[in-house]
Amino acid sequence: MGDPDFDFDLGSAHVPRAAADGSSGTGQPTDSSRGDEALSSKSEIENRQSKIDQSLLASAATRSVSFRSLKFKRLPGTADEARTSARLLGDECAPRLGAQARERELKAGRSRRILHLVTHGFFLSDQEFKHTGSFQELSLADTRSGRLSFVPPENRWENPMVRCGIALAGANHAPQITNAVDEDGLLTGLEASLLNLQGTELVILSACDTGSGEVKIGEGVMSLRSAFRIAGAESVLASHWKVSDKATSQLMTEFMRRWRAGEPRAKAWRGAQLALLHSKEFSSPYFWAAFTLTGQWR
């Protein structure tokens, strides 16, 4: 998934979706079987889980208040990287580009072996705590019940998992969408952690700051990388700073080529880094050392 149309109007436009899994594609009912009954039962479980996930999103702040100032520009190299990756993966790949690179498509898909996201990434700093001297800043402390805060929502500190994310189609219209569970073009870390990535071997977050986060006691670094690991991904490739569009495209293409040729993930990644190191244009560590591979290395 790459080269999203950040100015896509999520409210009025419609993008056709592929037929649901298990459909014959003809519109005619198929023969019933035990497999169908199992699928029906699985569907009920997934629907129940979806309601739980929506409840979690609705009960928590799922977007930082800083999102209202974000604007994203198209990255020319993302389209080439996504198309090259799709070509290397072959028939098993289902590329989503432009207006199809939507949050809805990402949340609907299941059982992906590889998830390659080529777009803008971000990690926002925490909101500054504003001291106004008003009564609203007061809080009542209780040694058993914890703290009851009277600080207004816009002045409270935020969950780091809602301050990191990636931009998808329609992201520039996100400030206009107020419903927490609606598609807004921004996939936050909190939303990513609720994806179903059981069985996914590799997630490539080919974007800026996808490994940046905030250290929490008992949790480690809360970041977009950790969100995809929570969702079930075996390994995640993520960045620690703002990266070059052109250099990253070359780096990821070389990595995918080596891995698809049969090299273990860690070896393929090291080979891709060395290839950039020995190049004339991108020999600086700024270009090839920004990303780290965590999780399963084989």
Disulfide bonds with the S-S distance in Angstrom:
none
